[in-house]
């Protein structure tokens, strides 16, 4: 199990990050073992939007809703509602 923090997620998503290649290799080897604590989601969302771009931020949110990442969350309905809001 890998519990990802904000920095790990940003590096995984942002191809220009110096740690991107390493994190992508780790993620692709065991994508289902990665867990995202719900508390990092607002920060990842904000940093992607302000430092990487709106398109990438929207893709990240879509991946969350589609279940691409395992989020330690109270309910998946809560996540879908948060995206709506």
PDB file as gemmi writes it, atoms N, CA and C in Angstrom:
CRYST1    1.000    1.000    1.000  90.00  90.00  90.00 P 1                      
ATOM      1  N   UNK A   1       0.831  -1.163   0.000  1.00  0.00           N  
ATOM      2  CA  UNK A   1       0.000   0.000   0.000  1.00  0.00           C  
ATOM      3  C   UNK A   1       0.886   1.239   0.000  1.00  0.00           C  
ATOM      4  N   UNK A   2       0.503   2.210  -0.821  1.00  0.00           N  
ATOM      5  CA  UNK A   2       1.193   3.496  -0.886  1.00  0.00           C  
ATOM      6  C   UNK A   2       0.186   4.579  -0.536  1.00  0.00           C  
ATOM      7  N   UNK A   3       0.437   5.307   0.528  1.00  0.00           N  
ATOM      8  CA  UNK A   3      -0.414   6.429   0.889  1.00  0.00           C  
ATOM      9  C   UNK A   3       0.234   7.677   0.319  1.00  0.00           C  
ATOM     10  N   UNK A   4      -0.424   8.242  -0.685  1.00  0.00           N  
ATOM     11  CA  UNK A   4       0.151   9.362  -1.420  1.00  0.00           C  
ATOM     12  C   UNK A   4      -0.179  10.683  -0.750  1.00  0.00           C  
ATOM     13  N   UNK A   5       0.824  11.541  -0.658  1.00  0.00           N  
ATOM     14  CA  UNK A   5       0.591  12.893  -0.163  1.00  0.00           C  
ATOM     15  C   UNK A   5       0.493  13.839  -1.359  1.00  0.00           C  
ATOM     16  N   UNK A   6       0.302  15.108  -1.078  1.00  0.00           N  
ATOM     17  CA  UNK A   6       0.139  16.105  -2.132  1.00  0.00           C  
ATOM     18  C   UNK A   6       1.331  16.125  -3.084  1.00  0.00           C  
ATOM     19  N   UNK A   7       2.526  16.135  -2.544  1.00  0.00           N  
ATOM     20  CA  UNK A   7       3.726  16.192  -3.374  1.00  0.00           C  
ATOM     21  C   UNK A   7       3.848  15.008  -4.312  1.00  0.00           C  
ATOM     22  N   UNK A   8       3.517  13.831  -3.825  1.00  0.00           N  
ATOM     23  CA  UNK A   8       3.587  12.636  -4.668  1.00  0.00           C  
ATOM     24  C   UNK A   8       2.575  12.720  -5.807  1.00  0.00           C  
ATOM     25  N   UNK A   9       1.379  13.182  -5.512  1.00  0.00           N  
ATOM     26  CA  UNK A   9       0.365  13.288  -6.553  1.00  0.00           C  
ATOM     27  C   UNK A   9       0.726  14.340  -7.594  1.00  0.00           C  
ATOM     28  N   UNK A  10       1.245  15.467  -7.147  1.00  0.00           N  
ATOM     29  CA  UNK A  10       1.652  16.497  -8.104  1.00  0.00           C  
ATOM     30  C   UNK A  10       2.761  15.987  -9.008  1.00  0.00           C  
ATOM     31  N   UNK A  11       3.730  15.304  -8.434  1.00  0.00           N  
ATOM     32  CA  UNK A  11       4.830  14.764  -9.234  1.00  0.00           C  
ATOM     33  C   UNK A  11       4.343  13.679 -10.192  1.00  0.00           C  
ATOM     34  N   UNK A  12       3.404  12.869  -9.753  1.00  0.00           N  
ATOM     35  CA  UNK A  12       2.848  11.826 -10.612  1.00  0.00           C  
ATOM     36  C   UNK A  12       2.126  12.431 -11.812  1.00  0.00           C  
ATOM     37  N   UNK A  13       1.393  13.498 -11.596  1.00  0.00           N  
ATOM     38  CA  UNK A  13       0.556  14.087 -12.640  1.00  0.00           C  
ATOM     39  C   UNK A  13       1.328  15.047 -13.541  1.00  0.00           C  
ATOM     40  N   UNK A  14       2.239  15.803 -12.967  1.00  0.00           N  
ATOM     41  CA  UNK A  14       2.952  16.857 -13.701  1.00  0.00           C  
ATOM     42  C   UNK A  14       4.224  16.301 -14.343  1.00  0.00           C  
ATOM     43  N   UNK A  15       4.190  16.108 -15.653  1.00  0.00           N  
ATOM     44  CA  UNK A  15       5.333  15.526 -16.368  1.00  0.00           C  
ATOM     45  C   UNK A  15       6.589  16.382 -16.282  1.00  0.00           C  
ATOM     46  N   UNK A  16       6.459  17.659 -15.942  1.00  0.00           N  
ATOM     47  CA  UNK A  16       7.639  18.519 -15.828  1.00  0.00           C  
ATOM     48  C   UNK A  16       8.299  18.433 -14.457  1.00  0.00           C  
ATOM     49  N   UNK A  17       7.689  17.735 -13.519  1.00  0.00           N  
ATOM     50  CA  UNK A  17       8.256  17.588 -12.174  1.00  0.00           C  
ATOM     51  C   UNK A  17       9.485  16.677 -12.228  1.00  0.00           C  
ATOM     52  N   UNK A  18      10.507  17.025 -11.480  1.00  0.00           N  
ATOM     53  CA  UNK A  18      11.751  16.237 -11.508  1.00  0.00           C  
ATOM     54  C   UNK A  18      11.573  14.805 -11.011  1.00  0.00           C  
ATOM     55  N   UNK A  19      10.515  14.530 -10.247  1.00  0.00           N  
ATOM     56  CA  UNK A  19      10.283  13.185  -9.713  1.00  0.00           C  
ATOM     57  C   UNK A  19       9.201  12.424 -10.486  1.00  0.00           C  
ATOM     58  N   UNK A  20       8.722  13.006 -11.562  1.00  0.00           N  
ATOM     59  CA  UNK A  20       7.613  12.412 -12.305  1.00  0.00           C  
ATOM     60  C   UNK A  20       7.917  10.996 -12.787  1.00  0.00           C  
ATOM     61  N   UNK A  21       9.036  10.795 -13.426  1.00  0.00           N  
ATOM     62  CA  UNK A  21       9.351   9.480 -14.011  1.00  0.00           C  
ATOM     63  C   UNK A  21       9.381   8.383 -12.950  1.00  0.00           C  
ATOM     64  N   UNK A  22       9.990   8.674 -11.823  1.00  0.00           N  
ATOM     65  CA  UNK A  22      10.079   7.672 -10.751  1.00  0.00           C  
ATOM     66  C   UNK A  22       8.696   7.344 -10.209  1.00  0.00           C  
ATOM     67  N   UNK A  23       7.905   8.376  -9.923  1.00  0.00           N  
ATOM     68  CA  UNK A  23       6.575   8.145  -9.367  1.00  0.00           C  
ATOM     69  C   UNK A  23       5.648   7.475 -10.375  1.00  0.00           C  
ATOM     70  N   UNK A  24       5.779   7.826 -11.616  1.00  0.00           N  
ATOM     71  CA  UNK A  24       4.942   7.179 -12.629  1.00  0.00           C  
ATOM     72  C   UNK A  24       5.273   5.692 -12.729  1.00  0.00           C  
ATOM     73  N   UNK A  25       6.558   5.365 -12.681  1.00  0.00           N  
ATOM     74  CA  UNK A  25       6.975   3.960 -12.710  1.00  0.00           C  
ATOM     75  C   UNK A  25       6.391   3.208 -11.511  1.00  0.00           C  
ATOM     76  N   UNK A  26       6.483   3.812 -10.332  1.00  0.00           N  
ATOM     77  CA  UNK A  26       5.934   3.181  -9.127  1.00  0.00           C  
ATOM     78  C   UNK A  26       4.421   3.016  -9.232  1.00  0.00           C  
ATOM     79  N   UNK A  27       3.740   4.067  -9.688  1.00  0.00           N  
ATOM     80  CA  UNK A  27       2.281   4.006  -9.813  1.00  0.00           C  
ATOM     81  C   UNK A  27       1.866   2.944 -10.825  1.00  0.00           C  
ATOM     82  N   UNK A  28       2.502   2.926 -11.981  1.00  0.00           N  
ATOM     83  CA  UNK A  28       2.110   1.974 -13.019  1.00  0.00           C  
ATOM     84  C   UNK A  28       2.373   0.526 -12.619  1.00  0.00           C  
ATOM     85  N   UNK A  29       3.345   0.308 -11.750  1.00  0.00           N  
ATOM     86  CA  UNK A  29       3.636  -1.052 -11.286  1.00  0.00           C  
ATOM     87  C   UNK A  29       2.515  -1.589 -10.397  1.00  0.00           C  
ATOM     88  N   UNK A  30       1.896  -0.722  -9.590  1.00  0.00           N  
ATOM     89  CA  UNK A  30       0.840  -1.145  -8.669  1.00  0.00           C  
ATOM     90  C   UNK A  30      -0.182  -0.033  -8.458  1.00  0.00           C  
ATOM     91  N   UNK A  31      -0.941   0.313  -9.478  1.00  0.00           N  
ATOM     92  CA  UNK A  31      -1.860   1.448  -9.347  1.00  0.00           C  
ATOM     93  C   UNK A  31      -2.934   1.253  -8.281  1.00  0.00           C  
ATOM     94  N   UNK A  32      -3.351   0.018  -8.059  1.00  0.00           N  
ATOM     95  CA  UNK A  32      -4.429  -0.227  -7.098  1.00  0.00           C  
ATOM     96  C   UNK A  32      -3.950  -0.214  -5.648  1.00  0.00           C  
ATOM     97  N   UNK A  33      -2.640  -0.116  -5.460  1.00  0.00           N  
ATOM     98  CA  UNK A  33      -2.134  -0.073  -4.094  1.00  0.00           C  
ATOM     99  C   UNK A  33      -2.028   1.363  -3.560  1.00  0.00           C  
ATOM    100  N   UNK A  34      -2.262   2.347  -4.437  1.00  0.00           N  
ATOM    101  CA  UNK A  34      -2.163   3.750  -4.025  1.00  0.00           C  
ATOM    102  C   UNK A  34      -3.467   4.206  -3.376  1.00  0.00           C  
ATOM    103  N   UNK A  35      -3.329   4.830  -2.209  1.00  0.00           N  
ATOM    104  CA  UNK A  35      -4.472   5.379  -1.473  1.00  0.00           C  
ATOM    105  C   UNK A  35      -4.253   6.878  -1.312  1.00  0.00           C  
ATOM    106  N   UNK A  36      -5.288   7.648  -1.609  1.00  0.00           N  
ATOM    107  CA  UNK A  36      -5.224   9.093  -1.411  1.00  0.00           C  
ATOM    108  C   UNK A  36      -6.094   9.464  -0.216  1.00  0.00           C  
ATOM    109  N   UNK A  37      -5.518  10.041   0.818  1.00  0.00           N  
ATOM    110  CA  UNK A  37      -6.354  10.529   1.920  1.00  0.00           C  
ATOM    111  C   UNK A  37      -7.211  11.692   1.406  1.00  0.00           C  
ATOM    112  N   UNK A  38      -8.467  11.708   1.769  1.00  0.00           N  
ATOM    113  CA  UNK A  38      -9.359  12.753   1.265  1.00  0.00           C  
ATOM    114  C   UNK A  38      -8.840  14.151   1.576  1.00  0.00           C  
ATOM    115  N   UNK A  39      -8.101  14.305   2.656  1.00  0.00           N  
ATOM    116  CA  UNK A  39      -7.656  15.632   3.092  1.00  0.00           C  
ATOM    117  C   UNK A  39      -6.683  16.292   2.110  1.00  0.00           C  
ATOM    118  N   UNK A  40      -6.023  15.512   1.249  1.00  0.00           N  
ATOM    119  CA  UNK A  40      -5.088  16.134   0.302  1.00  0.00           C  
ATOM    120  C   UNK A  40      -5.780  16.632  -0.959  1.00  0.00           C  
ATOM    121  N   UNK A  41      -6.997  16.210  -1.198  1.00  0.00           N  
ATOM    122  CA  UNK A  41      -7.663  16.513  -2.462  1.00  0.00           C  
ATOM    123  C   UNK A  41      -7.812  18.005  -2.743  1.00  0.00           C  
ATOM    124  N   UNK A  42      -8.251  18.824  -1.790  1.00  0.00           N  
ATOM    125  CA  UNK A  42      -8.356  20.258  -2.098  1.00  0.00           C  
ATOM    126  C   UNK A  42      -7.012  20.894  -2.453  1.00  0.00           C  
ATOM    127  N   UNK A  43      -5.960  20.489  -1.763  1.00  0.00           N  
ATOM    128  CA  UNK A  43      -4.645  21.058  -2.040  1.00  0.00           C  
ATOM    129  C   UNK A  43      -4.128  20.618  -3.406  1.00  0.00           C  
ATOM    130  N   UNK A  44      -4.275  19.349  -3.731  1.00  0.00           N  
ATOM    131  CA  UNK A  44      -3.855  18.862  -5.046  1.00  0.00           C  
ATOM    132  C   UNK A  44      -4.646  19.588  -6.135  1.00  0.00           C  
ATOM    133  N   UNK A  45      -5.943  19.699  -5.939  1.00  0.00           N  
ATOM    134  CA  UNK A  45      -6.790  20.385  -6.904  1.00  0.00           C  
ATOM    135  C   UNK A  45      -6.325  21.829  -7.110  1.00  0.00           C  
ATOM    136  N   UNK A  46      -6.117  22.543  -6.031  1.00  0.00           N  
ATOM    137  CA  UNK A  46      -5.695  23.947  -6.114  1.00  0.00           C  
ATOM    138  C   UNK A  46      -4.328  24.090  -6.789  1.00  0.00           C  
ATOM    139  N   UNK A  47      -3.371  23.261  -6.398  1.00  0.00           N  
ATOM    140  CA  UNK A  47      -2.024  23.374  -6.958  1.00  0.00           C  
ATOM    141  C   UNK A  47      -1.991  22.979  -8.437  1.00  0.00           C  
ATOM    142  N   UNK A  48      -2.760  21.986  -8.816  1.00  0.00           N  
ATOM    143  CA  UNK A  48      -2.841  21.656 -10.238  1.00  0.00           C  
ATOM    144  C   UNK A  48      -3.436  22.820 -11.020  1.00  0.00           C  
ATOM    145  N   UNK A  49      -4.509  23.387 -10.502  1.00  0.00           N  
ATOM    146  CA  UNK A  49      -5.161  24.502 -11.187  1.00  0.00           C  
ATOM    147  C   UNK A  49      -4.238  25.698 -11.341  1.00  0.00           C  
ATOM    148  N   UNK A  50      -3.517  26.044 -10.279  1.00  0.00           N  
ATOM    149  CA  UNK A  50      -2.713  27.269 -10.295  1.00  0.00           C  
ATOM    150  C   UNK A  50      -1.305  27.083 -10.852  1.00  0.00           C  
ATOM    151  N   UNK A  51      -0.783  25.863 -10.837  1.00  0.00           N  
ATOM    152  CA  UNK A  51       0.602  25.667 -11.272  1.00  0.00           C  
ATOM    153  C   UNK A  51       0.755  24.795 -12.524  1.00  0.00           C  
ATOM    154  N   UNK A  52      -0.239  23.986 -12.812  1.00  0.00           N  
ATOM    155  CA  UNK A  52      -0.128  23.093 -13.971  1.00  0.00           C  
ATOM    156  C   UNK A  52      -1.135  23.494 -15.052  1.00  0.00           C  
ATOM    157  N   UNK A  53      -2.351  23.807 -14.647  1.00  0.00           N  
ATOM    158  CA  UNK A  53      -3.336  24.271 -15.616  1.00  0.00           C  
ATOM    159  C   UNK A  53      -4.718  23.705 -15.373  1.00  0.00           C  
ATOM    160  N   UNK A  54      -5.717  24.433 -15.853  1.00  0.00           N  
ATOM    161  CA  UNK A  54      -7.109  24.050 -15.636  1.00  0.00           C  
ATOM    162  C   UNK A  54      -7.456  22.718 -16.308  1.00  0.00           C  
ATOM    163  N   UNK A  55      -6.902  22.461 -17.482  1.00  0.00           N  
ATOM    164  CA  UNK A  55      -7.196  21.211 -18.181  1.00  0.00           C  
ATOM    165  C   UNK A  55      -6.738  20.010 -17.348  1.00  0.00           C  
ATOM    166  N   UNK A  56      -5.524  20.079 -16.845  1.00  0.00           N  
ATOM    167  CA  UNK A  56      -4.987  18.986 -16.026  1.00  0.00           C  
ATOM    168  C   UNK A  56      -5.786  18.837 -14.740  1.00  0.00           C  
ATOM    169  N   UNK A  57      -6.170  19.945 -14.144  1.00  0.00           N  
ATOM    170  CA  UNK A  57      -6.969  19.901 -12.912  1.00  0.00           C  
ATOM    171  C   UNK A  57      -8.301  19.211 -13.173  1.00  0.00           C  
ATOM    172  N   UNK A  58      -8.956  19.543 -14.290  1.00  0.00           N  
ATOM    173  CA  UNK A  58     -10.237  18.905 -14.624  1.00  0.00           C  
ATOM    174  C   UNK A  58     -10.063  17.404 -14.873  1.00  0.00           C  
ATOM    175  N   UNK A  59      -8.969  17.020 -15.515  1.00  0.00           N  
ATOM    176  CA  UNK A  59      -8.706  15.594 -15.743  1.00  0.00           C  
ATOM    177  C   UNK A  59      -8.509  14.853 -14.425  1.00  0.00           C  
ATOM    178  N   UNK A  60      -7.806  15.480 -13.490  1.00  0.00           N  
ATOM    179  CA  UNK A  60      -7.604  14.879 -12.173  1.00  0.00           C  
ATOM    180  C   UNK A  60      -8.946  14.662 -11.474  1.00  0.00           C  
ATOM    181  N   UNK A  61      -9.793  15.670 -11.474  1.00  0.00           N  
ATOM    182  CA  UNK A  61     -11.104  15.553 -10.835  1.00  0.00           C  
ATOM    183  C   UNK A  61     -11.933  14.459 -11.512  1.00  0.00           C  
ATOM    184  N   UNK A  62     -11.883  14.402 -12.832  1.00  0.00           N  
ATOM    185  CA  UNK A  62     -12.614  13.351 -13.554  1.00  0.00           C  
ATOM    186  C   UNK A  62     -12.084  11.969 -13.178  1.00  0.00           C  
ATOM    187  N   UNK A  63     -10.765  11.838 -13.062  1.00  0.00           N  
ATOM    188  CA  UNK A  63     -10.176  10.560 -12.647  1.00  0.00           C  
ATOM    189  C   UNK A  63     -10.646  10.164 -11.253  1.00  0.00           C  
ATOM    190  N   UNK A  64     -10.762  11.137 -10.359  1.00  0.00           N  
ATOM    191  CA  UNK A  64     -11.258  10.857  -9.006  1.00  0.00           C  
ATOM    192  C   UNK A  64     -12.684  10.320  -9.047  1.00  0.00           C  
ATOM    193  N   UNK A  65     -13.534  11.011  -9.785  1.00  0.00           N  
ATOM    194  CA  UNK A  65     -14.938  10.613  -9.868  1.00  0.00           C  
ATOM    195  C   UNK A  65     -15.084   9.233 -10.503  1.00  0.00           C  
ATOM    196  N   UNK A  66     -14.248   8.940 -11.489  1.00  0.00           N  
ATOM    197  CA  UNK A  66     -14.310   7.642 -12.172  1.00  0.00           C  
ATOM    198  C   UNK A  66     -13.688   6.517 -11.353  1.00  0.00           C  
ATOM    199  N   UNK A  67     -13.050   6.849 -10.234  1.00  0.00           N  
ATOM    200  CA  UNK A  67     -12.468   5.817  -9.380  1.00  0.00           C  
ATOM    201  C   UNK A  67     -11.077   5.375  -9.778  1.00  0.00           C  
ATOM    202  N   UNK A  68     -10.384   6.181 -10.567  1.00  0.00           N  
ATOM    203  CA  UNK A  68      -9.026   5.815 -10.979  1.00  0.00           C  
ATOM    204  C   UNK A  68      -8.080   5.734  -9.782  1.00  0.00           C  
ATOM    205  N   UNK A  69      -8.334   6.562  -8.786  1.00  0.00           N  
ATOM    206  CA  UNK A  69      -7.542   6.550  -7.553  1.00  0.00           C  
ATOM    207  C   UNK A  69      -8.432   6.093  -6.406  1.00  0.00           C  
ATOM    208  N   UNK A  70      -7.866   5.317  -5.516  1.00  0.00           N  
ATOM    209  CA  UNK A  70      -8.595   4.918  -4.319  1.00  0.00           C  
ATOM    210  C   UNK A  70      -8.460   6.045  -3.294  1.00  0.00           C  
ATOM    211  N   UNK A  71      -9.602   6.600  -2.918  1.00  0.00           N  
ATOM    212  CA  UNK A  71      -9.614   7.695  -1.944  1.00  0.00           C  
ATOM    213  C   UNK A  71     -10.182   7.169  -0.643  1.00  0.00           C  
ATOM    214  N   UNK A  72      -9.476   7.434   0.414  1.00  0.00           N  
ATOM    215  CA  UNK A  72      -9.994   7.096   1.736  1.00  0.00           C  
ATOM    216  C   UNK A  72     -11.015   8.179   2.066  1.00  0.00           C  
ATOM    217  N   UNK A  73     -12.275   7.845   1.889  1.00  0.00           N  
ATOM    218  CA  UNK A  73     -13.372   8.816   1.889  1.00  0.00           C  
ATOM    219  C   UNK A  73     -14.537   8.224   2.657  1.00  0.00           C  
ATOM    220  N   UNK A  74     -15.432   9.047   3.097  1.00  0.00           N  
ATOM    221  CA  UNK A  74     -16.598   8.540   3.815  1.00  0.00           C  
ATOM    222  C   UNK A  74     -17.555   7.829   2.869  1.00  0.00           C  
ATOM    223  N   UNK A  75     -17.804   8.410   1.723  1.00  0.00           N  
ATOM    224  CA  UNK A  75     -18.725   7.823   0.758  1.00  0.00           C  
ATOM    225  C   UNK A  75     -18.371   8.350  -0.627  1.00  0.00           C  
ATOM    226  N   UNK A  76     -18.441   7.504  -1.624  1.00  0.00           N  
ATOM    227  CA  UNK A  76     -18.166   7.963  -2.989  1.00  0.00           C  
ATOM    228  C   UNK A  76     -19.214   8.964  -3.460  1.00  0.00           C  
ATOM    229  N   UNK A  77     -20.419   8.884  -2.908  1.00  0.00           N  
ATOM    230  CA  UNK A  77     -21.444   9.886  -3.234  1.00  0.00           C  
ATOM    231  C   UNK A  77     -20.993  11.272  -2.779  1.00  0.00           C  
ATOM    232  N   UNK A  78     -20.284  11.317  -1.642  1.00  0.00           N  
ATOM    233  CA  UNK A  78     -19.773  12.610  -1.158  1.00  0.00           C  
ATOM    234  C   UNK A  78     -18.806  13.217  -2.174  1.00  0.00           C  
ATOM    235  N   UNK A  79     -17.966  12.407  -2.760  1.00  0.00           N  
ATOM    236  CA  UNK A  79     -17.013  12.891  -3.751  1.00  0.00           C  
ATOM    237  C   UNK A  79     -17.732  13.423  -4.990  1.00  0.00           C  
ATOM    238  N   UNK A  80     -18.692  12.698  -5.474  1.00  0.00           N  
ATOM    239  CA  UNK A  80     -19.448  13.148  -6.644  1.00  0.00           C  
ATOM    240  C   UNK A  80     -20.172  14.455  -6.320  1.00  0.00           C  
ATOM    241  N   UNK A  81     -20.715  14.581  -5.139  1.00  0.00           N  
ATOM    242  CA  UNK A  81     -21.411  15.810  -4.749  1.00  0.00           C  
ATOM    243  C   UNK A  81     -20.437  16.970  -4.637  1.00  0.00           C  
ATOM    244  N   UNK A  82     -19.239  16.717  -4.116  1.00  0.00           N  
ATOM    245  CA  UNK A  82     -18.225  17.767  -3.999  1.00  0.00           C  
ATOM    246  C   UNK A  82     -17.843  18.301  -5.375  1.00  0.00           C  
ATOM    247  N   UNK A  83     -17.761  17.410  -6.357  1.00  0.00           N  
ATOM    248  CA  UNK A  83     -17.446  17.845  -7.716  1.00  0.00           C  
ATOM    249  C   UNK A  83     -18.582  18.694  -8.270  1.00  0.00           C  
ATOM    250  N   UNK A  84     -19.804  18.305  -7.994  1.00  0.00           N  
ATOM    251  CA  UNK A  84     -20.954  19.106  -8.439  1.00  0.00           C  
ATOM    252  C   UNK A  84     -20.915  20.515  -7.861  1.00  0.00           C  
ATOM    253  N   UNK A  85     -20.604  20.596  -6.586  1.00  0.00           N  
ATOM    254  CA  UNK A  85     -20.565  21.907  -5.920  1.00  0.00           C  
ATOM    255  C   UNK A  85     -19.428  22.740  -6.433  1.00  0.00           C  
TER     256      UNK A  85                                                      
END                                                                             
